[in-house]
Amino acid sequence: MALIDTFFTRAVKRGQLTVIHADGTSRSFGEPDPHLKPVTVRFARGAAGAIMRDPSLGAAECFMDGRLAIEQGDIFDLLVLMTSNNRWEDATAALDPKPLARLANTVMHRIGRYNMARRAKRNVAHHYDLSRRLYDLFLDADRQYSCAYYTDPANNLEQAQLDKKAHIAAKLAIEPGMRVLDIGCGWGGMALYLHEKTGAEVVGITLSEEQLKVARERAAERGVHGKVRFELIDYREMTGQFDRIVSVGMFEHVGTPQYRTFFHKCRELLTPEGVMLLHTIGRAGGPGVTDAFTLKYIFPGGYIPALSEIARGYEGLRMFPTDIEVLRLHYAHTLKAWYDRTVAAKDEIVALYDERFFRMWTFYLAGSYVAFVNGGLVNYQLQFSRSRTALPITRDYMIEAEQALRETSDISERLSA
């Protein structure tokens, strides 16, 4: 108890945290802050020790099991308060795990990064083959499970995800008659959008059987057979030539030892005048490790790359990096929307799974949110081309095409209404 009190004394300066220990004693840490909600937590016996042994995984599992109960505020408020006292740009280390735990995490992370083809499908199924109803409850209607694009932070999730698709489509500079490959196509929303807006033929590939089923159902409902098709195949096994390649939210599952393989394969699949757009979560700093909670419960085999690691993947392959954009807070807005919808759907999610799963899911979403607000995560959109002349030499074409796509979407929405 004394040890964790010392930890909180060091870790909480802004905002007020009250801790009620297993023996009934309580203590408050920090000072009230108008920007941070006060939080009160209650520890069951053994919870404090579990947290001190591994702050990230210990806190998550104690919360999931009910050994860390939040009596004032919720898990979102708790994680915001703690990380606001340890912001990435402030370069503090108050919440770093112990050196031994950090070493163990590094070793396990490096083992997990060897994401070979036989393991990749299993890792994808762990997360993406959950009940389709779960995703219906917190995603937008198009099931975009990646960072949205907020032209205005006040926009709703549906608008922001629609604007994300327009933003990416504009960068791809797709022309009529082109063939497009969507690597990690999810439930098919991006592929269907690209065909609808540009007339391109699109092939979407995934390793999730549940996503494949939904994507094919959606394509059949829209009557785009022969123009948009979806396949259950690893990108490493793909053949053919494509004018454009897009990959959104898939690169985090590739694994650093496979980055060279990934970019080499993409170059092989692109035509000589081909263009590629990669959208991925990234680290604002240098290489790191995946936290134990995420590896164990959310994305086994997953890893968020530093920009330097991505660069090492494509360097020497004779592809031009033609545009790099950093989205800093867009995913924070997205995750807050997902978290709010998850909390609103608590009863149905508990009925689908159980209370422990619901707490795990809210910890995952809230933890991801603070990683973008106070931690060192961003989103990268990287554009590549095999040819130096395939794209205009200024970014004006992106802005013009994006505006046209938004206007088209606005007209379609008015007509459907």
Secondary structure, 3 states (H helix, E strand, C coil): CHHHHHHHHHHCCEEEEEEECCCCCEEEEEECECCECCEEEEECCCHHHHHHHCHHHHHHHHHHHCCEEEEECCHHHHHHHHHHCCCHHHCCCCCCCCHHHHHHHHHHHHHHCCCCHHHHHHHHHHHHCCCHHHHHHHCCCCCCCCCCCCCCCCCCHHHHHHHHHHHHHHHHCCCCCCEEEEECCCCCHHHHHHHHHHCCEEEEEECCHHHHHHHHHHHHHHCCCCCEEEEECCHHHCCCCEEEEEEECCHHHCCHHHHHHHHHHHHHHEEEEEEEEEEEEEECCCCCCCCHHHHHHHCCCCCCCEHHHHHHHHCCCCCEEEEEEEECCHHHHHHHHHHHHHHHCHHHHHHHCCHHHHHHHHHHHHHHHHHHHCCCEEEEEEEEECCCCCCCCCCHHHHHHHHHHHHHHHHHHHHHC
